[in-house]
Amino acid sequence: MRDKKAEDGSHLDIYMDKYELHQNGDVTTYYQGLQSLETQHRYEKINSALKKGYLYKIMEQLTAEKR
């Protein structure tokens, strides 16, 4: 798979221990580590919503609005 960059050069570099988001000449670094309990609960909530078809419902709504 070829790497793609946005027209403005924005892209995400992924390393073993961090991510670097390059946008508008700025680099924001996100370090990986253990998730807090709050983050774990938020992640579980997101996964649950996705498993229940959240994205499909949004896509259906958008499709219906275009008609």
Contacts in CASP RR format, 6 or more apart in sequence:
PFRMAT RR
TARGET T0000
AUTHOR 0000-0000-0000
METHOD contacts of the structure
MODEL  1
MRDKKAEDGSHLDIYMDKYELHQNGDVTTYYQGLQSLETQHRYEKINSAL
KKGYLYKIMEQLTAEKR
3 11 0 8 1.000
4 11 0 8 1.000
5 11 0 8 1.000
8 23 0 8 1.000
8 24 0 8 1.000
9 22 0 8 1.000
10 21 0 8 1.000
10 22 0 8 1.000
10 23 0 8 1.000
10 24 0 8 1.000
11 22 0 8 1.000
12 19 0 8 1.000
12 20 0 8 1.000
12 21 0 8 1.000
12 22 0 8 1.000
13 19 0 8 1.000
13 20 0 8 1.000
13 22 0 8 1.000
17 31 0 8 1.000
17 32 0 8 1.000
18 29 0 8 1.000
18 30 0 8 1.000
18 31 0 8 1.000
18 32 0 8 1.000
19 29 0 8 1.000
19 30 0 8 1.000
19 32 0 8 1.000
20 27 0 8 1.000
20 28 0 8 1.000
20 29 0 8 1.000
20 30 0 8 1.000
21 27 0 8 1.000
21 28 0 8 1.000
21 29 0 8 1.000
21 30 0 8 1.000
35 43 0 8 1.000
END
